[in-house]
Amino acid sequence: MPGVDLEILPRREYPTGPLAAHAVGYVIRDDSARGDLDEEFNYSLPAFVGVVGVEAGFDEALRGKAGLKLVAVNSLCYREAEMIRKTAEPGREVVLSLDLELQQIARRALLQAGRYVRGAAVVLDVRNGDILAMVSLPSFDPNEFVRGISTERWTNWFNNPVFRPMLNRAAQGAYPPGSVFKIVTALACFEAGVLTPQSVTNLFYNPGYYQLGRRRIGDTAPPGEYDFRRAFKRSSNTYFIAHGLRAGMKTLVTMGKRFFFGERCGLPTRQESPGFFPTPKQARYRWSPGNLANVCIGQEITLTPLQAAVMTAAVANGGMVWRPRLVLGTAPTEAGFGGSPKKFPPRLRGRLGVDPRALAIIREAMLADTEERGGTGYKAFHAPGSGLPYLRGFRVGGKTGTAEVERPGGGRSKVAWFVSFGPYEDPRYAVAVMVEGGASGGSTCAPVARRIYQGIEARVSRRRANRLSALESGMRGRSG
């Protein structure tokens, strides 16, 4: 039709809405001219630019390259001629490591921790560091940024100081790990020779507190005799402070640095915190014996749930610290454009370099935490009354943690943790769960992890049944 011109404009649509919003990120409208030919643009068609998440980290690849068309008009502004100076190139596909079904399972599990839960859940493949699920709640719908957000909506929800839905708690939120850090304290004790594979059965008397000068540090584990296994599954503060102080500050900090605590994991999302973990030199000037006692039980340092998952994966896989991988690669969306597919292989960041027997002992203690009565994670993995395990063919090793943090307006609140791996005999998954304001790691976070493993177990059973059904169908076809 005369006077009517058809132009193709970019559009963003997120079918899964808030399901993986923090990992995917969001875009905002950007009408400015971009590219090598900026100076030649008089008018730029509307476009979008990534702000955070994969949308930001791979913004250039996702958007492609703008084309350039020269239009000649007469004095009355009627179009006389036009010429394509540069053909537009479509963007590339970005392939994520996220497992959509597992992401859904993890989100549903975390939502059951409370109606207004503020927390995160991360599922890693312990064999290569792939992020299979990364959930942060509360979340947001990235489609709202495409449609436009009202001032009222932004003020009341997106900028809410309590819920903070824009915060990626899985990778951007840093929290004291509490007793989850006792895994690192135990490794430091083995490294220093304070604990050995032979001495882990030696008994240590816990009076129900640890006396450090005039300061008394309470213990949630009851008074009594403790060997390493019982101290681990009952999460005895006294046992780990006493042995951690003997291991020494340098060994403890060096062990933490082998997990790369205090450093970002390298996600391409522009929303990652390094947490707080000092170097040995910094610790020597900052930490007194009292500070070190706190660190032995996971206070005065901070980790992200992603870092906690990496730590657990390294313990499960025998000491390999993988760099978490969120993007598997990129690929052209159309034949002939964007080059060939590009893969991003797994990257080994480092090795713990500890005695394999020490790792085996810690894994056994983590199994005792969920399978033996008295373990802080036992109740979450066994049905009340019957005592039967919720998971029938899937054994899980774990460690609970509960830390205290000071509120901005005064007072204290808790941060609950549970880190775990499974299946125990052949580890495949590492799961870290954190909930702000949770009651405890055992009562708040361990049930979330158990529901995730239940979902994994159900999926494995379903796939096994489907393969068996297909095999039987094939056999009937051949016999017929």
Order of alpha helices (4+ residues) and beta strands (2+ residues): alpha-beta-beta-alpha-alpha-beta-beta-beta-alpha-beta-beta-alpha-alpha-beta-beta-beta-beta-alpha-alpha-alpha-alpha-alpha-alpha-beta-beta-beta-beta-alpha-beta-beta-beta-alpha
